[in-house]
Amino acid sequence: MTVTHDPASTQVDPITTEIIRNAFLSAAEEMNATLIRSAYNAIIYEAKDCSVALLDENKRALGQSAGLPIFLGNLEICIQLTEDAFGAEVWAPGDVWIMNDSYMTGTHLGDVTIFAPIYYGEELVGFSASRAHWLDIGAKDLPAPTDSTEIYQEGIRLGPTKVMEGWKLRDDIVDILQRNSRFPYTLVGDLHAQIAVARTGERRLSAIIDRYGLETMRQARDEIFAQSEALDRAAVAAIADGVYEAEGSLDNDGVTDDEFWVRMKITVDGDRMLVDLSESSGPARGAINCGEAQAISACRVAFKRLVNPDRPVTGGTFVPLDVKVRKGSLLAAEEPAACQWYFSPLGLLIDLFAKALAPVMPEVVAAAHHGDSMVNYITGLRDRNGNLFVNVDCLVGGWGGWQGSDGESCLINNVNGSINDFPIEIVESRYPLRVREYAVRTDSAGAGKWRGGCGTIREFEIESEDVWISLWYERSKTPAWGLFGGESGKPPVVEINPGSADVRQMLKVNRLPLKSGDIVRCQSGGGGGYGDARERDHDLVALDIEEGFITLDQARASYGYEPS
């Protein structure tokens, strides 16, 4: 029903503001559901490697769906960069844009962002945006190389490009995309799914304006933004002023054995916070470089974990937060740096944020988690139907303990949020793979008064020839650390043909050939413990033994436990 409004009416009332707040969030969730239900590749509809946002005309978030936290408050940068390049007059009704340039979006080329302006009548009132991982974007190796040293090896690279005009698809752009993918059919399907997100966002925002009027909607928006900003400022002001530092290194960059450091200095001054990353390592030869936009987004994820985590993200969130990076460094990559594994330093960054602030926020910080996406790419020439296939698997692991609670076991890493691991039934029915074991990894959690969460074991048997595997596992040299006397979790381990004479251990490899009968055993790391393990309730230790989280030997060694 359309409601008639007086443009000269007073400020919107609190009840209407709350209804509109939830309408924005519902619109974003419907956009996300549209994407997941319409997508053609399982990375989106099964794993849910995607995120969407509904934005106002100033590119500020009205609502953002559950999805990848690493895209938090990040989708608007694509729209702003497009406007910077072509001017504010570039927008027109029915136009849809596509972008994936790592140095602009911050992420890797497989993450494709599609966005469109929203008009109400002749007035620009907002934007809809989505980002989703496409199965293949033309990298040198399927679906992505672990040994790339230049952005050009990682796929087709698109700056802001108009893919629709007046809701009419540009066949020339679609042709370019198809010619650069090994899976052109699913690519076009995913493209249309993201266009459907744009249409859904347009319909939902228009419906809100139809019901409440544009002026009321904007008044409610301004109030929502003001509330978010005020709450964030108050939360930052409650942290003791000071300078807090932490640093940590990655194992390597997949190409060299060099260490790469994330160094963080957090300055709290009244109701403002500055995160300075400028002393982090320079560019890597391998693909762990990150676009600046994603480094900022990771800082926002870390900030949001500790500051008002229960409040939804809006255009007023993160106003008290400033982030400083050094151009050309590991966390602000420039051409031609490779960026495929951009998220590895970011998972470390998020853990370091909590470590730095632990002395002044002990009641809310958690020990470090397993730290990375723990990616297995198993690719082959023939799936169950005889077609080229790729199975993308992210192994879940353990999160850190915190004051009052053990860490969660078998959970996706902190940059990936809503991503799911593939169900065994999906893997075995589609691909020539058998999952021999999927279990909790006993004794992987860091001991503590509140122990870390446990990692996972996932073991595959190859059932076909012409199969190869690529791996990207991190945080073996700096596994999930404990806090306040807690112990570190176990690092990850991957073995090819464990227990055999030719067993091989590796954490990073590109296109390693496998044959029928080969076994791949993947073990993710556990989370760090919180507090002195000797202070843990022995009833909880006994329960951990009973449930298979720890062995009696580990209970004796770490907790001083003896069965009664």
PyMOL commands that set and color helices and strands:
alter all, ss='L'
color gray80, all
select helices_A, chain A and resi 14-38+42-45+69-71+76-86+88-90+102-105+151-153+171-179+184-212+214-237+292-306+343-357+424-430+533-535+538-546+552-559
alter helices_A, ss='H'
color red, helices_A
select strands_A, chain A and resi 50-56+61-64+96-99+111-120+123-133+161-165+168-169+242-250+260-269+272-276+321-324+375-380+389-394+433-440+456-462+467-472+493-496+504-505+508-514+519-523
alter strands_A, ss='S'
color yellow, strands_A
deselect
rebuild
show_as cartoon
